[in-house]
Amino acid sequence: MAVELRVRRLVCTGRTCPQRTFREQVPLLAARYARRTVRLTGMIGQTAVRLAGRAGSAVLGLLGVTVSRSTVLRTLMTLPLPETTSPVPPVLSVDDVALCRGRRYMTMVIARARPRLRGAAHRTAR
């Protein structure tokens, strides 16, 4: 599918202007230098949030949008983080602790405001 779009070419008559000509931008259709429309980028982003890389690329392929898994992940990384409802502690510390020398490890998360320990599951040295 190809979209032919006609935009105006604007000329700057100022002597100090480094760029003499400009093209009219259409912000609702596509961002500047974009190869996809805003709507298609939103569709890829929503699929990426739910399915991520390979699965997202496969589902989008079934919908007629051919993109690689790298494109799906890149779009996911450009999305803003969701708003959280839980309060964020001011300072967090993360530490790896060896329970048995060289064999079993545990990750500890410590909230510095209230020094309470939370341990993650045990891991082996592998």
C-alpha positions as CSV (number, residue, x, y, z in Angstrom):
1,M,0.0,0.0,0.0
2,A,1.3,3.4,-0.9
3,V,0.1,6.8,0.3
4,E,0.7,9.8,-1.9
5,L,0.7,13.0,0.2
6,R,1.2,16.5,-1.1
7,V,2.6,19.0,1.3
8,R,3.6,22.6,0.9
9,R,7.2,23.7,0.5
10,L,7.8,26.8,2.7
11,V,10.6,29.3,2.1
12,C,12.3,31.3,4.8
13,T,13.5,34.8,3.7
14,G,15.5,35.6,6.9
15,R,19.2,36.1,6.3
16,T,20.3,34.4,9.5
17,C,18.2,31.2,8.9
18,P,20.5,28.3,8.2
19,Q,17.8,26.3,6.5
20,R,16.2,28.1,3.5
21,T,13.3,25.7,2.7
22,F,11.0,23.7,4.9
23,R,8.3,21.0,4.2
24,E,4.9,21.2,5.9
25,Q,4.6,18.6,8.7
26,V,1.5,16.4,9.2
27,P,1.7,15.4,12.9
28,L,-1.4,13.3,13.1
29,L,-0.4,11.1,10.2
30,A,3.3,10.4,11.0
31,A,6.1,11.7,13.1
32,R,9.0,13.5,11.4
33,Y,11.2,11.0,9.5
34,A,8.9,8.2,10.5
35,R,8.4,5.2,8.2
36,R,5.2,4.1,10.0
37,T,2.0,6.0,10.8
38,V,1.1,7.0,14.3
39,R,-1.7,4.4,14.3
40,L,0.4,1.6,13.2
41,T,3.1,2.4,15.7
42,G,0.5,2.3,18.4
43,M,-0.7,-1.0,17.2
44,I,2.8,-2.5,17.3
45,G,3.3,-1.0,20.8
46,Q,0.1,-2.5,22.2
47,T,1.0,-5.9,20.8
48,A,4.6,-5.5,22.2
49,V,3.3,-4.8,25.7
50,R,1.3,-8.0,25.7
51,L,3.4,-10.4,23.7
52,A,6.9,-9.0,23.2
53,G,9.4,-10.2,20.6
54,R,8.8,-13.3,18.5
55,A,5.2,-13.9,19.6
56,G,4.3,-10.2,18.9
57,S,5.9,-10.4,15.5
58,A,4.0,-13.6,14.6
59,V,0.6,-12.2,15.7
60,L,1.3,-8.9,13.8
61,G,2.2,-11.0,10.7
62,L,-1.2,-12.7,10.9
63,L,-2.8,-9.2,11.0
64,G,-0.9,-8.2,7.8
65,V,1.8,-6.2,9.5
66,T,5.3,-7.6,8.6
67,V,7.8,-6.5,11.3
68,S,10.8,-8.2,12.9
69,R,11.0,-9.1,16.5
70,S,13.7,-6.5,16.9
71,T,11.2,-3.8,15.7
72,V,8.6,-5.0,18.2
73,L,11.1,-4.9,21.1
74,R,12.4,-1.5,19.9
75,T,8.9,-0.1,19.9
76,L,8.3,-1.6,23.3
77,M,11.4,0.2,24.7
78,T,10.2,3.6,23.4
79,L,6.9,3.4,25.2
80,P,6.5,5.4,28.5
81,L,6.4,3.5,31.7
82,P,3.0,2.9,33.2
83,E,1.9,4.9,36.3
84,T,2.4,2.9,39.5
85,T,-0.1,3.0,42.4
86,S,2.2,1.7,45.1
87,P,4.6,4.1,46.8
88,V,8.2,3.9,45.7
89,P,10.7,3.7,48.5
90,P,13.2,6.5,48.5
91,V,16.3,4.2,48.5
92,L,16.5,0.6,47.6
93,S,19.5,-1.6,48.0
94,V,20.1,-4.9,46.2
95,D,22.7,-7.4,47.3
96,D,23.7,-10.9,46.4
97,V,24.5,-13.1,49.4
98,A,26.2,-16.5,49.4
99,L,24.4,-18.9,51.7
100,C,26.8,-21.8,51.2
101,R,30.2,-20.8,49.9
102,G,30.3,-21.1,46.1
103,R,27.1,-23.1,45.9
104,R,23.9,-21.3,46.9
105,Y,23.1,-17.6,46.4
106,M,20.2,-15.4,47.3
107,T,19.3,-11.9,46.2
108,M,18.3,-9.5,49.0
109,V,16.3,-6.3,48.5
110,I,16.4,-3.8,51.3
111,A,14.2,-0.7,51.6
112,R,16.5,1.8,53.5
113,A,13.7,3.8,55.0
114,R,12.4,0.8,56.9
115,P,15.3,-1.7,57.1
116,R,13.3,-4.8,56.3
117,L,14.9,-7.6,54.3
118,R,13.2,-9.4,51.5
119,G,15.0,-12.4,50.0
120,A,14.5,-13.9,46.6
121,A,14.5,-17.6,45.8
122,H,17.7,-19.5,46.3
123,R,19.9,-19.9,43.2
124,T,22.8,-22.3,42.5
125,A,26.2,-21.3,41.2
126,R,25.2,-22.2,37.7
